[in-house]
Amino acid sequence: MAYAFTNSKGVTYYLHTKKSTTSTGKERTLFYFSKEAKEGTLDEVPTGYEVVEMKTGLPVLKKTVQPEVASEVSS
């Protein structure tokens, strides 16, 4: 089942992914939301991301901020 997000206005969006190749030959993974469940839907939010709603009601994926581990310096 595709990951669905219902915004504050009551509109449901489905999370999709698409792989594309840049002009330099690197492969890039794109994540996007659509009102219709099409080919390329994801079952869950990718690790390291969270869903945030914009002021306009559109959902976007945002990278989660991971706290840095403080390393102790021994003398």
NORZI-V902828 format. One line per field, one symbol per residue. phi: phi as a letter, one per 20 degrees, with the letter a starting at -180 (. if undefined). burial: I if it has 24 or more other C-alpha atoms within 12 Angstrom, else O. A space follows every 10 residues. Layout:
phi=???
burial=???
//
This chain:
phi=.ffdcdefen eecdeccbec dffeneecdd dbdcfdedfn fdebfgfncc ecefffnfec ecffeeffef eeeee
burial=OOIIIOOOOO OOIIIIIOOO OOOOOOOOOO IIIIOOOOOO IIOOIOOOOO IOOOOOOIII IOOOOOOOOO OOOOO
//
